[in-house]
Amino acid sequence: MSLRRFYLVMSVFGAVVPWIFFASFFAENGYDIPLFVSGLFSNGAAGGFSADVMISIGVFWVWSRIDAQQHSVRNWWLVLPAGALVGLSFALPLYLYFRQDIYQD
């Protein structure tokens, strides 16, 4: 399997797995966004993990924007909604998939 294909497979996996959990939450609670956000910080473990991921996605967005400009990575902007609607598990391999495209020329 090529590295590019690996990144694509991992981006799909990174989108689907979190949404299995999100869908379960929304099926049980409806689309109650304030409840969802409060659940992210419902205890110390969840809060620490949530803060870690939110800080990491922010740093990733800044770094990937600069890297995309330096390497002329197309479709960089798609990591913004990928990170906001799913998380780093989707946005990071998706960006690496786009970035790998520059080596295919």
MIPATOR-172949 format. One line per field, with one value per residue: residue in one letter; residue number from 1; x, y, z of N, C-alpha, C in turn. Coordinates in steps of 0.02 Angstrom, whole numbers. Atoms other than C-alpha are relative to their C-alpha. Layout:
BEGIN
marke <- c(A; ...) $
nugu <- c(NUM; ...) $
nX <- c(X; ...) $
nY <- c(Y; ...) $
nZ <- c(Z; ...) $
caX <- c(X; ...) $
caY <- c(Y; ...) $
caZ <- c(Z; ...) $
cX <- c(X; ...) $
cY <- c(Y; ...) $
cZ <- c(Z; ...) $
# end
This chain:
BEGIN
marke <- c(M; S; L; R; R; F; Y; L; V; M; S; V; F; G; A; V; V; P; W; I; F; F; A; S; F; F; A; E; N; G; Y; D; I; P; L; F; V; S; G; L; F; S; N; G; A; A; G; G; F; S; A; D; V; M; I; S; I; G; V; F; W; V; W; S; R; I; D; A; Q; Q; H; S; V; R; N; W; W; L; V; L; P; A; G; A; L; V; G; L; S; F; A; L; P; L; Y; L; Y; F; R; Q; D; I; Y; Q; D) $
nugu <- c(1; 2; 3; 4; 5; 6; 7; 8; 9; 10; 11; 12; 13; 14; 15; 16; 17; 18; 19; 20; 21; 22; 23; 24; 25; 26; 27; 28; 29; 30; 31; 32; 33; 34; 35; 36; 37; 38; 39; 40; 41; 42; 43; 44; 45; 46; 47; 48; 49; 50; 51; 52; 53; 54; 55; 56; 57; 58; 59; 60; 61; 62; 63; 64; 65; 66; 67; 68; 69; 70; 71; 72; 73; 74; 75; 76; 77; 78; 79; 80; 81; 82; 83; 84; 85; 86; 87; 88; 89; 90; 91; 92; 93; 94; 95; 96; 97; 98; 99; 100; 101; 102; 103; 104; 105) $
nX <- c(43; -39; 8; 58; 61; 3; 29; 70; 36; 1; 45; 68; 5; 0; 65; 55; -1; 29; 71; 39; 13; 41; 68; 30; 18; 56; 59; 25; 13; 20; -54; -9; -71; -27; -10; -58; -60; -10; -24; -72; -35; 41; -44; -70; -29; 30; -21; -70; -5; 32; -44; -58; 18; 16; -63; -36; 30; -17; -69; -2; 27; -50; -57; 18; 9; -67; -30; 36; -25; -70; -4; 54; 47; 68; 57; -17; 56; 45; -16; 36; 62; -15; -18; 55; 59; -19; -57; -68; -5; 19; -34; -71; -15; 25; -51; -58; 20; -8; -70; -34; 14; -54; -54; 24; -11) $
nY <- c(-59; -62; -46; -43; 40; 9; -61; -3; 50; -24; -58; 27; 32; -54; -34; 45; 24; -49; -12; 54; -24; -60; 20; 31; -55; -39; 43; 4; -65; -50; -45; -47; -19; -18; 62; 32; -36; 12; 69; 2; -20; 26; 18; -18; 39; -23; -69; 0; 27; -49; -59; 22; 5; -66; -36; 33; -17; -70; -2; 33; -46; -52; 31; 26; -57; -22; 54; 2; -56; 14; 58; -5; 56; -16; 20; -5; -27; 54; 22; -42; 34; 68; -5; -28; 45; 66; -8; 10; 67; -6; -55; 13; 44; -31; -47; 39; 26; -55; -18; 53; -12; -39; 46; 43; -34) $
nZ <- c(0; 3; -57; 16; -12; -72; -29; 19; -41; -69; -6; -2; -66; -49; 3; -17; -69; -46; 13; -31; -68; 4; 19; -59; -45; 28; 2; -68; -30; 50; 19; -55; 3; -66; -38; 31; -21; -72; -6; 14; -61; -55; -56; 12; 54; 63; 10; 20; 67; 46; 5; 38; 71; 26; 9; 55; 65; 13; 22; 65; 51; 15; 33; 67; 46; 20; 41; 65; 40; 19; 45; 49; -10; 21; -43; -71; -39; -22; -68; -49; -20; -23; -70; -40; -1; -23; -45; 25; 28; 70; 33; 10; 57; 61; 22; 24; 66; 47; 4; 36; 71; 31; 18; 54; 65) $
caX <- c(0; 68; 92; -37; -167; -125; -162; -326; -380; -331; -426; -583; -554; -519; -685; -794; -737; -767; -934; -990; -972; -1045; -1195; -1226; -1226; -1342; -1459; -1475; -1481; -1538; -1437; -1407; -1242; -1225; -1246; -1118; -991; -1021; -994; -822; -776; -886; -739; -553; -508; -629; -582; -396; -416; -533; -417; -269; -358; -423; -251; -175; -300; -268; -81; -107; -214; -80; 62; -31; -76; 106; 164; 30; 90; 273; 235; 88; -29; -197; -361; -278; -435; -528; -433; -528; -702; -624; -549; -701; -833; -735; -563; -378; -401; -479; -393; -213; -214; -320; -189; -49; -146; -155; 27; 82; 6; 152; 268; 161; 205) $
caY <- c(0; 170; 302; 412; 273; 239; 421; 413; 254; 328; 489; 388; 284; 445; 517; 364; 305; 470; 492; 322; 394; 563; 479; 376; 534; 629; 479; 472; 659; 743; 883; 968; 1056; 1136; 962; 892; 1027; 1005; 818; 854; 926; 817; 760; 785; 645; 700; 883; 849; 743; 870; 1016; 918; 882; 1060; 1135; 1009; 1047; 1234; 1209; 1090; 1218; 1352; 1235; 1155; 1326; 1380; 1211; 1215; 1385; 1330; 1170; 1228; 1099; 1103; 1091; 1138; 1228; 1062; 1025; 1167; 1087; 914; 968; 1066; 935; 779; 812; 789; 604; 656; 821; 763; 611; 710; 846; 718; 640; 810; 844; 677; 732; 853; 702; 618; 745) $
caZ <- c(0; -47; 87; 0; 4; 187; 230; 135; 225; 393; 357; 321; 478; 576; 518; 543; 715; 807; 720; 784; 959; 911; 828; 983; 1089; 971; 954; 1143; 1179; 1018; 943; 1110; 1074; 1247; 1325; 1202; 1247; 1434; 1410; 1339; 1509; 1621; 1728; 1743; 1624; 1488; 1512; 1501; 1346; 1264; 1303; 1234; 1070; 1051; 1079; 959; 820; 840; 825; 679; 586; 602; 555; 409; 337; 338; 271; 135; 77; 76; -22; -128; -54; -140; -43; 121; 178; 194; 355; 439; 429; 450; 615; 673; 629; 673; 746; 727; 688; 522; 485; 507; 391; 267; 261; 244; 99; 13; 51; -18; -184; -210; -221; -355; -492) $
cX <- c(45; -14; -61; -65; -10; -31; -74; -42; -5; -45; -73; -13; -6; -63; -56; -1; -26; -75; -44; -19; -45; -72; -37; -23; -61; -64; -32; -25; -29; 59; 7; 74; 27; 13; 62; 64; 13; 24; 74; 41; -36; 40; 71; 32; -25; 24; 72; 10; -28; 44; 62; -15; -15; 62; 38; -29; 14; 71; 7; -25; 51; 59; -18; -11; 67; 33; -33; 23; 71; 5; -55; -48; -70; -51; 15; -60; -48; 17; -36; -67; 12; 17; -57; -58; 16; 57; 66; 9; -19; 43; 74; 14; -27; 51; 61; -15; 8; 73; 39; -9; 56; 58; -20; 14; 61) $
cY <- c(62; 43; 44; -37; -13; 61; 7; -48; 23; 61; -23; -32; 54; 41; -44; -18; 54; 11; -58; 21; 61; -18; -32; 54; 37; -42; -3; 67; 52; 45; 57; 17; 22; -63; -38; 32; -12; -71; -6; 15; -25; -23; 17; -37; 24; 71; 5; -25; 49; 61; -17; -1; 69; 43; -28; 18; 73; 7; -31; 46; 53; -30; -22; 57; 25; -51; -3; 56; -14; -54; -1; -59; 23; -26; 3; 18; -54; -27; 41; -32; -71; 0; 24; -49; -70; 6; -12; -68; -2; 52; -14; -49; 28; 49; -37; -32; 54; 17; -52; 9; 40; -45; -46; 29; -26) $
cZ <- c(0; 62; -11; 14; 75; 33; -16; 42; 72; 9; 2; 69; 55; -1; 27; 75; 49; -11; 24; 71; 1; -16; 58; 49; -26; -4; 70; 27; -48; -15; 50; 4; 68; 44; -26; 25; 75; 12; -14; 62; 62; 60; -19; -58; -68; -16; -23; -71; -52; -10; -42; -75; -30; -10; -59; -68; -17; -26; -69; -55; -19; -38; -71; -49; -25; -45; -69; -45; -25; -53; -52; 4; -18; 51; 74; 43; 25; 69; 53; 19; 24; 74; 44; 7; 24; 51; -34; -33; -74; -36; -15; -57; -66; -28; -28; -68; -53; -10; -39; -75; -34; -21; -58; -69; -35) $
# end
